[in-house]
Amino acid sequence: MKKWLDTRNLFQSILIGLIGVLIGGIILFFVLQRIFPTSGPGDLFRYVSTALGVLALGGTAVVQYRKQKNSEESVALERDMQFATRLTKAVEHLGSESRAIRNGGLHELQRLAKDSDKDRIPVIEIMVQFIKNLQHEYANTGDSEKYSELRSTKTLFCALLRQLKPRQLHGADFSGIALVLADLREADLSGVNLSSANLSGANH
């Protein structure tokens, strides 16, 4: 399907280029004729050749530009599809019964947050929600295994925050998260929603 669309776009680009050459050639021919009146068949032929030559180059440039633009759009679309696939799989892993698989999903989210500027905040907020879910489960059960996973998840999360550049977290929602005693040195939390968040004893 994608190959067919690329071929169709290429044919459209070529057709547009040829039409442009034809129309532009006619216009340019009359312009040349008015500026440089012909004195015989030889001049007329030379003007026609010049007009078509110039417009052919212009038409070729248009076609090449359209091909490059279509190629760039295809690359961007492919990149977005790959990102969506990675994100979907990572979120699925977070719901696994296996802690090792959940941990793998978290590491993939960490990589995704580094890879994408436009989708960084939503990815990070998925990690925030996962941490809040672990906090809730531990508060209700007191399970030592949940506490261990919570600590390791927070360590991974805080490491990500420290690696991001200033303002890259602007607009993120961290409300309700508990990062007590967390190592947030060099993490820029300016513009982050920290309402009801507990950062007691955190280095930041």
BAMARTI-250435 format. One line per field, with one value per residue: x, y, z of N, C-alpha, C, O in turn. Coordinates in nm, 2 decimals, padded with zeros to 4 digits. Each point is the difference from the previous one (the first is absolute). Layout:
# residues N
n_x <- (X, ...)
n_y <- (Y, ...)
n_z <- (Z, ...)
ca_x <- (X, ...)
ca_y <- (Y, ...)
ca_z <- (Z, ...)
c_x <- (X, ...)
c_y <- (Y, ...)
c_z <- (Z, ...)
o_x <- (X, ...)
o_y <- (Y, ...)
o_z <- (Z, ...)
END
This chain:
# residues 204
n_x <- (00.08, 00.12, 00.03, -00.18, 00.00, 00.14, -00.07, -00.14, 00.08, 00.07, -00.14, -00.07, 00.14, 00.00, -00.16, 00.02, 00.12, -00.10, -00.13, 00.10, 00.06, -00.16, -00.09, 00.11, -00.02, -00.19, -00.02, 00.09, -00.12, -00.19, 00.04, 00.03, -00.18, -00.10, 00.07, -00.06, -00.04, -00.19, 00.19, -00.06, -00.02, 00.15, -00.06, -00.11, 00.11, 00.10, -00.13, -00.05, 00.15, 00.02, -00.15, 00.02, 00.15, -00.05, -00.13, 00.13, 00.13, -00.11, -00.03, 00.18, 00.04, -00.12, 00.06, 00.17, -00.06, -00.10, 00.14, 00.10, -00.11, -00.02, 00.18, 00.02, -00.13, 00.10, 00.16, -00.07, -00.06, 00.16, 00.08, -00.12, 00.03, 00.18, -00.01, -00.11, 00.12, 00.15, -00.08, -00.05, 00.16, 00.07, -00.13, 00.03, 00.18, -00.06, -00.08, 00.21, -00.04, 00.06, 00.09, 00.04, -00.18, -00.07, 00.11, -00.07, -00.18, 00.05, 00.08, -00.16, -00.10, 00.10, -00.01, -00.18, 00.02, 00.12, -00.12, -00.13, 00.05, -00.03, 00.16, 00.13, -00.07, -00.07, 00.18, 00.07, -00.12, 00.09, 00.18, -00.05, -00.08, 00.16, 00.11, -00.10, 00.04, 00.20, 00.01, -00.11, 00.12, 00.15, -00.07, -00.04, 00.19, 00.07, -00.11, 00.08, -00.14, -00.19, 00.01, 00.01, -00.19, -00.12, 00.07, -00.05, -00.21, -00.03, 00.06, -00.14, -00.17, 00.05, 00.01, -00.20, -00.10, 00.10, -00.11, -00.18, -00.06, 00.16, -00.13, 00.18, 00.06, 00.12, -00.08, 00.22, -00.09, 00.07, -00.16, 00.04, 00.12, 00.05, 00.06, -00.13, 00.05, -00.18, 00.07, -00.03, 00.16, -00.01, -00.11, -00.01, -00.01, 00.18, -00.14, 00.14, -00.14, 00.03, -00.16, 00.02, 00.11, 00.06, 00.03, -00.17, 00.09, -00.18, 00.12, -00.03)
n_y <- (-00.12, -00.09, -00.23, -00.12, -00.03, -00.16, -00.21, -00.07, -00.06, -00.21, -00.17, -00.04, -00.12, -00.22, -00.12, -00.04, -00.18, -00.20, -00.06, -00.08, -00.22, -00.16, -00.05, -00.14, -00.22, -00.09, -00.07, -00.19, -00.18, -00.04, -00.12, -00.22, -00.12, -00.03, -00.17, -00.22, 00.22, -00.12, -00.11, -00.14, -00.11, 00.11, 00.20, -00.01, -00.05, 00.18, 00.14, -00.07, 00.03, 00.21, 00.07, -00.08, 00.11, 00.20, 00.02, -00.03, 00.18, 00.16, -00.04, 00.04, 00.22, 00.07, -00.05, 00.12, 00.19, 00.01, -00.01, 00.19, 00.14, -00.04, 00.06, 00.21, 00.06, -00.05, 00.14, 00.19, -00.01, 00.00, 00.21, 00.13, -00.05, 00.09, 00.21, 00.05, -00.04, 00.16, 00.17, -00.03, -00.01, 00.20, 00.11, -00.06, 00.10, 00.20, -00.05, 00.03, -00.21, 00.02, -00.08, -00.22, -00.13, -00.06, -00.17, -00.21, -00.08, -00.08, -00.21, -00.16, -00.06, -00.15, -00.22, -00.12, -00.06, -00.19, -00.19, -00.01, 00.11, -00.07, -00.16, 00.17, 00.20, 00.01, 00.04, 00.21, 00.10, -00.05, 00.12, 00.19, 00.00, -00.01, 00.18, 00.14, -00.07, 00.06, 00.21, 00.03, -00.05, 00.14, 00.18, -00.07, 00.02, 00.20, 00.00, -00.18, -00.17, 00.00, -00.09, -00.22, -00.11, -00.02, -00.14, -00.21, -00.05, -00.02, -00.20, -00.18, -00.03, -00.09, -00.22, -00.11, -00.04, -00.18, -00.18, 00.01, 00.04, 00.16, 00.01, -00.13, 00.12, 00.15, 00.07, -00.04, -00.20, 00.16, 00.09, 00.10, 00.13, -00.22, 00.21, -00.14, 00.20, 00.10, -00.16, 00.18, -00.12, 00.22, -00.07, -00.01, 00.09, 00.09, 00.11, -00.05, -00.13, 00.18, 00.06, 00.10, 00.15, -00.21, 00.22, -00.09, 00.20, 00.08, -00.15, 00.20)
n_z <- (00.00, 00.17, -00.02, 00.08, 00.22, 00.08, -00.01, 00.16, 00.20, 00.01, 00.02, 00.21, 00.13, -00.03, 00.10, 00.22, 00.06, -00.02, 00.17, 00.18, -00.01, 00.03, 00.21, 00.14, -00.05, 00.06, 00.22, 00.08, -00.06, 00.12, 00.19, -00.01, -00.01, 00.20, 00.13, -00.04, -00.05, -00.04, -00.01, 00.17, -00.20, -00.13, -00.09, -00.19, -00.18, -00.10, -00.13, -00.21, -00.16, -00.09, -00.16, -00.21, -00.14, -00.08, -00.18, -00.19, -00.07, -00.12, -00.22, -00.13, -00.07, -00.17, -00.21, -00.09, -00.09, -00.20, -00.17, -00.06, -00.13, -00.22, -00.13, -00.06, -00.18, -00.19, -00.07, -00.09, -00.21, -00.16, -00.05, -00.14, -00.22, -00.10, -00.06, -00.19, -00.18, -00.06, -00.11, -00.22, -00.15, -00.07, -00.15, -00.22, -00.09, -00.08, -00.20, -00.06, -00.07, -00.22, 00.19, -00.01, 00.02, 00.20, 00.10, -00.06, 00.11, 00.20, 00.00, -00.01, 00.18, 00.13, -00.06, 00.07, 00.22, 00.00, -00.02, 00.18, -00.19, -00.21, -00.02, -00.03, -00.08, -00.21, -00.14, -00.03, -00.15, -00.20, -00.08, -00.10, -00.21, -00.15, -00.05, -00.14, -00.22, -00.10, -00.09, -00.20, -00.19, -00.07, -00.12, -00.21, -00.12, -00.09, -00.19, 00.12, -00.04, 00.12, 00.21, 00.02, -00.01, 00.20, 00.16, -00.02, 00.08, 00.22, 00.07, -00.03, 00.15, 00.21, -00.01, 00.01, 00.20, 00.11, -00.07, 00.13, -00.22, 00.02, 00.19, 00.04, 00.18, -00.12, 00.20, 00.06, -00.06, 00.14, -00.11, 00.20, -00.13, 00.00, 00.04, 00.12, 00.08, -00.09, -00.13, 00.12, 00.10, 00.04, 00.19, -00.23, 00.21, -00.10, 00.14, 00.18, -00.12, 00.13, -00.15, 00.20, -00.12, -00.02, 00.06, 00.12, 00.07, -00.10, -00.11, 00.11)
ca_x <- (-00.08, 00.09, 00.07, -00.09, -00.02, 00.12, 00.00, -00.10, 00.05, 00.11, -00.07, -00.06, 00.10, 00.05, -00.11, 00.00, 00.12, -00.01, -00.10, 00.07, 00.09, -00.08, -00.05, 00.11, 00.06, -00.08, 00.01, 00.13, 00.02, -00.06, 00.07, 00.12, -00.04, -00.03, 00.12, 00.09, -00.08, 00.07, 00.03, -00.01, -00.02, 00.11, -00.02, -00.12, 00.04, 00.09, -00.08, -00.08, 00.10, 00.04, -00.11, -00.02, 00.11, -00.01, -00.11, 00.02, 00.08, -00.08, -00.09, 00.07, 00.02, -00.13, -00.02, 00.10, -00.04, -00.11, 00.05, 00.07, -00.10, -00.07, 00.09, 00.02, -00.12, -00.01, 00.09, -00.06, -00.12, 00.06, 00.06, -00.11, -00.06, 00.09, -00.01, -00.13, 00.01, 00.08, -00.07, -00.11, 00.06, 00.05, -00.11, -00.05, 00.09, -00.03, -00.11, 00.04, 00.01, 00.14, 00.07, 00.11, -00.06, -00.04, 00.12, 00.04, -00.09, 00.04, 00.13, -00.04, -00.06, 00.11, 00.06, -00.09, 00.00, 00.12, 00.00, -00.11, -00.03, -00.14, -00.08, 00.08, -00.09, -00.09, 00.07, 00.04, -00.12, -00.03, 00.09, -00.05, -00.12, 00.04, 00.05, -00.12, -00.07, 00.08, -00.02, -00.13, 00.00, 00.09, -00.07, -00.11, 00.04, 00.13, 00.08, 00.14, 00.04, -00.05, 00.09, 00.12, -00.03, -00.02, 00.13, 00.08, -00.07, 00.03, 00.14, 00.01, -00.07, 00.08, 00.12, -00.04, -00.02, 00.13, 00.06, -00.07, 00.05, -00.09, -00.13, -00.06, -00.11, -00.10, -00.14, -00.03, -00.09, 00.05, -00.09, -00.03, 00.11, 00.08, 00.15, 00.07, 00.15, 00.05, 00.12, -00.04, 00.10, 00.02, -00.12, -00.07, -00.14, -00.07, -00.12, -00.07, -00.11, 00.04, -00.10, -00.02, 00.12, 00.08, 00.14, 00.07, 00.14, 00.06, 00.11, -00.03)
ca_y <- (00.12, 00.11, 00.01, 00.04, 00.14, 00.07, 00.00, 00.10, 00.13, 00.02, 00.03, 00.13, 00.10, 00.01, 00.06, 00.15, 00.06, 00.01, 00.10, 00.13, 00.02, 00.04, 00.14, 00.10, 00.02, 00.08, 00.14, 00.05, 00.02, 00.13, 00.10, 00.01, 00.05, 00.14, 00.07, -00.01, -00.04, -00.09, 00.05, -00.11, -00.13, -00.04, 00.06, -00.06, -00.14, 00.02, 00.04, -00.11, -00.10, 00.06, 00.00, -00.14, -00.04, 00.07, -00.06, -00.14, 00.00, 00.03, -00.11, -00.10, 00.04, -00.02, -00.14, -00.05, 00.06, -00.08, -00.13, 00.01, 00.04, -00.12, -00.10, 00.05, -00.03, -00.14, -00.03, 00.05, -00.09, -00.13, 00.02, 00.01, -00.13, -00.08, 00.05, -00.04, -00.15, -00.02, 00.05, -00.09, -00.12, 00.03, 00.02, -00.13, -00.07, 00.05, -00.08, -00.14, -00.06, -00.02, 00.12, 00.02, 00.06, 00.13, 00.08, 00.02, 00.11, 00.12, 00.04, 00.05, 00.13, 00.10, 00.03, 00.08, 00.14, 00.06, 00.00, 00.08, 00.13, 00.03, -00.10, -00.03, 00.02, -00.11, -00.12, 00.02, 00.00, -00.14, -00.05, 00.06, -00.07, -00.13, 00.02, 00.02, -00.13, -00.08, 00.06, -00.04, -00.15, -00.02, 00.05, -00.09, -00.14, -00.01, -00.11, 00.04, -00.01, 00.12, 00.11, -00.01, 00.04, 00.15, 00.07, -00.02, 00.08, 00.14, 00.02, 00.01, 00.12, 00.12, 00.00, 00.06, 00.15, 00.07, 00.00, 00.09, 00.13, 00.10, 00.03, -00.11, -00.05, 00.10, -00.04, -00.13, -00.01, -00.09, 00.02, -00.12, -00.10, 00.01, -00.02, 00.03, -00.03, -00.03, 00.07, 00.08, 00.10, 00.04, -00.02, 00.13, -00.03, 00.13, -00.01, -00.13, 00.00, -00.08, 00.00, -00.12, -00.08, -00.01, -00.01, 00.01, -00.05, -00.02, 00.09, 00.07)
ca_z <- (00.00, 00.01, -00.13, -00.10, 00.03, -00.04, -00.15, -00.05, 00.02, -00.10, -00.13, 00.01, 00.00, -00.14, -00.08, 00.04, -00.06, -00.14, -00.02, 00.03, -00.12, -00.12, 00.01, 00.02, -00.13, -00.09, 00.05, -00.02, -00.14, -00.04, 00.06, -00.07, -00.13, 00.02, 00.03, -00.11, -00.12, -00.09, -00.14, -00.09, 00.06, 00.09, 00.13, 00.06, 00.05, 00.11, 00.11, 00.05, 00.07, 00.13, 00.09, 00.04, 00.08, 00.13, 00.07, 00.03, 00.12, 00.11, 00.03, 00.06, 00.14, 00.07, 00.02, 00.10, 00.13, 00.04, 00.03, 00.13, 00.10, 00.03, 00.07, 00.13, 00.07, 00.02, 00.11, 00.12, 00.03, 00.04, 00.14, 00.09, 00.02, 00.08, 00.13, 00.06, 00.02, 00.11, 00.12, 00.03, 00.06, 00.13, 00.09, 00.03, 00.09, 00.14, 00.06, 00.01, 00.13, 00.03, 00.03, -00.10, -00.12, 00.03, 00.00, -00.14, -00.05, 00.06, -00.07, -00.14, 00.02, 00.02, -00.13, -00.08, 00.05, -00.05, -00.14, -00.06, 00.06, 00.00, 00.08, 00.12, 00.12, 00.02, 00.04, 00.14, 00.08, 00.01, 00.11, 00.13, 00.04, 00.04, 00.13, 00.09, 00.02, 00.09, 00.14, 00.05, 00.03, 00.12, 00.12, 00.03, 00.03, 00.08, -00.06, -00.01, -00.14, -00.06, 00.05, -00.07, -00.14, 00.00, 00.01, -00.12, -00.10, 00.03, -00.03, -00.14, -00.04, 00.03, -00.09, -00.13, 00.02, 00.01, -00.13, -00.09, 00.00, 00.06, -00.07, -00.07, 00.08, 00.02, -00.03, 00.05, 00.11, 00.10, 00.11, 00.07, 00.00, 00.12, -00.03, 00.13, 00.01, -00.13, -00.05, -00.11, -00.03, -00.14, -00.07, -00.01, 00.02, -00.02, -00.09, 00.02, 00.09, 00.12, 00.10, 00.08, -00.01, 00.12, -00.03, 00.12, 00.01, -00.13, -00.04, -00.13)
c_x <- (00.09, 00.07, -00.09, -00.02, 00.12, 00.01, -00.10, 00.04, 00.11, -00.06, -00.07, 00.10, 00.05, -00.11, -00.01, 00.12, -00.01, -00.10, 00.06, 00.10, -00.08, -00.05, 00.11, 00.07, -00.07, 00.01, 00.13, 00.03, -00.06, 00.08, 00.13, -00.02, -00.03, 00.13, 00.10, -00.07, 00.08, 00.02, -00.01, -00.02, 00.11, -00.01, -00.11, 00.04, 00.09, -00.07, -00.08, 00.09, 00.04, -00.11, -00.02, 00.11, 00.00, -00.11, 00.01, 00.09, -00.09, -00.10, 00.07, 00.03, -00.13, -00.02, 00.09, -00.04, -00.12, 00.04, 00.07, -00.09, -00.08, 00.08, 00.02, -00.13, -00.02, 00.09, -00.06, -00.11, 00.05, 00.06, -00.11, -00.07, 00.09, -00.01, -00.13, 00.01, 00.08, -00.07, -00.11, 00.05, 00.05, -00.11, -00.06, 00.09, -00.02, -00.11, 00.03, 00.00, 00.15, 00.07, 00.11, -00.05, -00.04, 00.12, 00.06, -00.08, 00.04, 00.13, -00.03, -00.06, 00.10, 00.07, -00.09, -00.01, 00.12, 00.00, -00.09, -00.02, -00.15, -00.08, 00.07, -00.10, -00.10, 00.07, 00.04, -00.12, -00.05, 00.08, -00.05, -00.12, 00.03, 00.06, -00.11, -00.08, 00.07, -00.01, -00.13, 00.00, 00.08, -00.07, -00.11, 00.05, 00.13, 00.09, 00.14, 00.05, -00.05, 00.09, 00.13, -00.01, -00.02, 00.13, 00.08, -00.07, 00.03, 00.14, 00.02, -00.06, 00.08, 00.13, -00.04, -00.02, 00.13, 00.06, -00.06, 00.05, -00.10, -00.12, -00.06, -00.11, -00.12, -00.14, -00.03, -00.08, 00.06, -00.08, -00.02, 00.12, 00.08, 00.15, 00.08, 00.15, 00.06, 00.12, -00.04, 00.09, 00.01, -00.13, -00.08, -00.15, -00.08, -00.12, -00.07, -00.10, 00.04, -00.10, -00.02, 00.12, 00.08, 00.14, 00.09, 00.14, 00.06, 00.11, -00.04, 00.02)
c_y <- (00.13, 00.02, 00.06, 00.15, 00.08, 00.01, 00.10, 00.14, 00.04, 00.04, 00.14, 00.11, 00.02, 00.07, 00.15, 00.07, 00.02, 00.11, 00.14, 00.03, 00.05, 00.14, 00.10, 00.02, 00.09, 00.15, 00.06, 00.02, 00.14, 00.12, 00.03, 00.07, 00.15, 00.08, 00.00, -00.05, -00.09, 00.07, -00.11, -00.13, -00.04, 00.06, -00.06, -00.13, 00.02, 00.04, -00.12, -00.10, 00.06, -00.01, -00.14, -00.05, 00.05, -00.07, -00.15, -00.01, 00.03, -00.11, -00.11, 00.03, -00.02, -00.14, -00.06, 00.05, -00.08, -00.14, 00.00, 00.03, -00.13, -00.11, 00.04, -00.03, -00.14, -00.05, 00.04, -00.09, -00.13, 00.02, 00.01, -00.14, -00.09, 00.04, -00.05, -00.15, -00.02, 00.04, -00.09, -00.12, 00.03, 00.01, -00.14, -00.08, 00.05, -00.07, -00.15, -00.04, -00.01, 00.14, 00.03, 00.06, 00.14, 00.09, 00.03, 00.11, 00.13, 00.05, 00.05, 00.14, 00.11, 00.03, 00.08, 00.14, 00.07, 00.02, 00.10, 00.13, 00.03, -00.09, -00.02, 00.01, -00.11, -00.13, 00.01, -00.01, -00.14, -00.06, 00.05, -00.07, -00.14, 00.00, 00.02, -00.12, -00.09, 00.06, -00.04, -00.15, -00.02, 00.05, -00.09, -00.14, -00.01, -00.11, 00.05, 00.00, 00.13, 00.12, 00.00, 00.05, 00.15, 00.07, -00.01, 00.09, 00.15, 00.03, 00.02, 00.14, 00.13, 00.01, 00.06, 00.15, 00.07, 00.01, 00.10, 00.14, 00.10, 00.02, -00.11, -00.07, 00.10, -00.05, -00.14, 00.00, -00.10, 00.01, -00.14, -00.10, 00.03, -00.04, 00.04, -00.05, -00.03, 00.09, 00.07, 00.12, 00.02, -00.03, 00.14, -00.03, 00.13, -00.03, -00.14, 00.01, -00.09, 00.00, -00.13, -00.10, 00.01, -00.01, 00.02, -00.06, -00.02, 00.11, 00.06, 00.15)
c_z <- (00.00, -00.13, -00.11, 00.02, -00.05, -00.15, -00.05, 00.02, -00.10, -00.14, 00.00, -00.01, -00.15, -00.08, 00.03, -00.07, -00.15, -00.04, 00.02, -00.11, -00.12, 00.01, 00.01, -00.13, -00.10, 00.05, -00.03, -00.15, -00.04, 00.06, -00.08, -00.14, 00.01, 00.03, -00.11, -00.13, -00.09, -00.14, -00.10, 00.07, 00.10, 00.14, 00.07, 00.06, 00.12, 00.13, 00.06, 00.08, 00.13, 00.10, 00.06, 00.09, 00.15, 00.08, 00.04, 00.13, 00.12, 00.03, 00.07, 00.15, 00.09, 00.04, 00.11, 00.14, 00.05, 00.05, 00.14, 00.11, 00.04, 00.08, 00.15, 00.08, 00.03, 00.11, 00.13, 00.05, 00.05, 00.14, 00.10, 00.03, 00.08, 00.14, 00.07, 00.03, 00.13, 00.13, 00.04, 00.07, 00.14, 00.11, 00.03, 00.10, 00.15, 00.07, 00.01, 00.15, 00.05, 00.03, -00.10, -00.13, 00.02, 00.00, -00.14, -00.06, 00.04, -00.07, -00.14, 00.01, 00.02, -00.13, -00.09, 00.04, -00.05, -00.15, -00.07, 00.08, 00.02, 00.09, 00.13, 00.12, 00.02, 00.04, 00.15, 00.09, 00.02, 00.11, 00.13, 00.05, 00.05, 00.14, 00.11, 00.03, 00.10, 00.14, 00.06, 00.04, 00.13, 00.13, 00.04, 00.05, 00.09, -00.05, -00.03, -00.15, -00.07, 00.04, -00.08, -00.15, 00.00, 00.01, -00.13, -00.12, 00.02, -00.03, -00.15, -00.05, 00.03, -00.08, -00.13, 00.02, 00.00, -00.14, -00.10, 00.01, 00.06, -00.09, -00.07, 00.08, 00.02, -00.05, 00.05, 00.13, 00.10, 00.13, 00.07, 00.01, 00.13, -00.04, 00.12, -00.01, -00.14, -00.04, -00.12, -00.03, -00.15, -00.09, 00.00, 00.01, -00.02, -00.10, 00.02, 00.11, 00.12, 00.11, 00.07, -00.01, 00.13, -00.04, 00.12, 00.00, -00.13, -00.03, -00.14, 00.01)
o_x <- (-00.02, 00.02, 00.05, -00.01, -00.02, 00.03, 00.02, -00.02, 00.01, 00.04, 00.01, -00.02, 00.02, 00.04, -00.01, -00.01, 00.04, 00.02, -00.02, 00.01, 00.05, 00.02, -00.01, 00.04, 00.06, 00.01, 00.02, 00.07, 00.07, 00.01, 00.04, 00.07, 00.04, 00.02, 00.07, -00.02, 00.12, -00.08, 00.03, 00.00, -00.03, 00.02, 00.00, -00.04, -00.01, 00.03, -00.01, -00.03, 00.01, 00.02, -00.02, -00.02, 00.02, 00.01, -00.05, -00.03, 00.02, -00.02, -00.05, -00.01, 00.01, -00.04, -00.04, 00.01, 00.00, -00.05, -00.02, 00.01, -00.03, -00.05, -00.01, 00.01, -00.05, -00.04, 00.01, -00.02, -00.06, -00.02, 00.01, -00.04, -00.05, 00.00, 00.00, -00.06, -00.03, 00.00, -00.02, -00.05, -00.01, 00.02, -00.04, -00.05, 00.02, -00.01, -00.09, 00.02, 00.03, -00.02, 00.02, 00.06, 00.01, 00.00, 00.05, 00.05, -00.01, 00.01, 00.06, 00.02, 00.00, 00.04, 00.05, -00.01, -00.01, 00.05, 00.02, -00.03, -00.05, -00.11, -00.04, 00.00, -00.01, -00.06, -00.02, 00.01, -00.07, -00.05, 00.01, -00.01, -00.06, -00.03, 00.01, -00.05, -00.06, -00.01, 00.00, -00.06, -00.04, 00.00, -00.03, -00.08, 00.01, 00.09, 00.02, 00.08, 00.07, 00.03, 00.05, 00.08, 00.05, 00.02, 00.06, 00.08, 00.03, 00.03, 00.07, 00.05, 00.01, 00.04, 00.08, 00.04, 00.01, 00.08, 00.06, 00.05, -00.12, 00.01, -00.11, -00.07, -00.10, -00.02, -00.12, 00.01, -00.01, 00.04, -00.03, -00.01, 00.01, 00.02, 00.09, 00.03, 00.10, 00.01, -00.01, -00.03, 00.01, 00.00, -00.03, -00.06, -00.12, 00.03, -00.09, 00.02, 00.00, 00.03, -00.02, -00.01, 00.01, 00.05, 00.11, 00.01, 00.11, -00.02, -00.01, -00.03)
o_y <- (00.09, 00.12, 00.08, 00.08, 00.11, 00.10, 00.07, 00.09, 00.12, 00.09, 00.07, 00.10, 00.11, 00.08, 00.08, 00.11, 00.10, 00.07, 00.09, 00.12, 00.10, 00.08, 00.11, 00.11, 00.08, 00.09, 00.11, 00.10, 00.07, 00.10, 00.11, 00.08, 00.08, 00.11, 00.10, -00.12, 00.02, 00.07, 00.02, -00.01, -00.07, -00.07, -00.02, -00.03, -00.08, -00.05, -00.01, -00.05, -00.08, -00.04, -00.02, -00.07, -00.07, -00.03, -00.04, -00.09, -00.06, -00.03, -00.07, -00.09, -00.04, -00.04, -00.07, -00.07, -00.04, -00.05, -00.09, -00.06, -00.03, -00.06, -00.08, -00.04, -00.04, -00.08, -00.07, -00.03, -00.06, -00.10, -00.06, -00.03, -00.08, -00.08, -00.04, -00.04, -00.09, -00.06, -00.03, -00.05, -00.08, -00.05, -00.03, -00.07, -00.08, -00.01, -00.07, 00.08, -00.02, 00.09, 00.11, 00.09, 00.09, 00.12, 00.11, 00.08, 00.10, 00.12, 00.09, 00.08, 00.11, 00.12, 00.09, 00.09, 00.13, 00.10, 00.05, 00.00, 00.04, 00.03, -00.09, -00.09, -00.05, -00.07, -00.10, -00.05, -00.04, -00.08, -00.07, -00.04, -00.05, -00.08, -00.05, -00.02, -00.06, -00.08, -00.03, -00.03, -00.08, -00.06, 00.00, -00.06, -00.09, -00.04, 00.10, 00.07, 00.05, 00.09, 00.10, 00.07, 00.07, 00.10, 00.10, 00.05, 00.07, 00.11, 00.09, 00.06, 00.09, 00.11, 00.08, 00.08, 00.12, 00.09, 00.03, 00.04, -00.04, 00.00, 00.01, -00.09, -00.03, -00.05, -00.04, 00.09, -00.12, -00.05, -00.10, -00.10, 00.11, -00.11, 00.08, -00.11, -00.06, 00.11, -00.05, 00.10, -00.10, 00.02, 00.05, -00.05, 00.01, -00.06, -00.03, 00.07, -00.12, -00.02, -00.10, -00.11, 00.10, -00.11, 00.05, -00.12, -00.05, 00.11, -00.07, 00.07)
o_z <- (-00.08, -00.04, -00.08, -00.10, -00.05, -00.06, -00.10, -00.08, -00.04, -00.06, -00.09, -00.07, -00.04, -00.09, -00.10, -00.05, -00.05, -00.10, -00.08, -00.04, -00.06, -00.09, -00.06, -00.03, -00.06, -00.09, -00.05, -00.03, -00.08, -00.06, -00.03, -00.05, -00.10, -00.05, -00.03, -00.02, -00.02, -00.05, -00.12, 00.12, 00.10, 00.10, 00.12, 00.11, 00.10, 00.11, 00.12, 00.10, 00.10, 00.12, 00.12, 00.10, 00.09, 00.12, 00.10, 00.08, 00.11, 00.12, 00.09, 00.09, 00.11, 00.11, 00.08, 00.10, 00.12, 00.10, 00.08, 00.11, 00.11, 00.09, 00.09, 00.12, 00.10, 00.08, 00.10, 00.11, 00.10, 00.08, 00.11, 00.11, 00.09, 00.09, 00.11, 00.10, 00.08, 00.10, 00.12, 00.10, 00.09, 00.11, 00.11, 00.08, 00.09, 00.12, 00.04, 00.09, 00.12, -00.08, -00.04, -00.06, -00.08, -00.04, -00.03, -00.08, -00.07, -00.03, -00.05, -00.09, -00.05, -00.02, -00.07, -00.09, -00.02, -00.05, -00.11, 00.12, 00.10, 00.05, 00.07, 00.09, 00.11, 00.09, 00.07, 00.11, 00.10, 00.09, 00.10, 00.12, 00.09, 00.08, 00.10, 00.11, 00.09, 00.10, 00.12, 00.11, 00.08, 00.10, 00.12, 00.08, 00.08, 00.07, -00.06, -00.04, -00.09, -00.09, -00.04, -00.05, -00.10, -00.07, -00.04, -00.08, -00.10, -00.05, -00.05, -00.09, -00.09, -00.03, -00.06, -00.09, -00.05, -00.02, -00.10, 00.11, 00.02, -00.12, -00.05, -00.06, 00.06, -00.11, -00.01, 00.08, -00.03, 00.10, -00.06, 00.07, 00.05, -00.03, -00.01, -00.04, -00.02, 00.04, -00.11, -00.06, -00.08, -00.12, 00.11, -00.10, 00.04, -00.11, -00.08, 00.10, -00.02, 00.12, -00.07, 00.05, 00.06, -00.04, 00.00, -00.04, -00.01, 00.04, -00.10, -00.09)
END
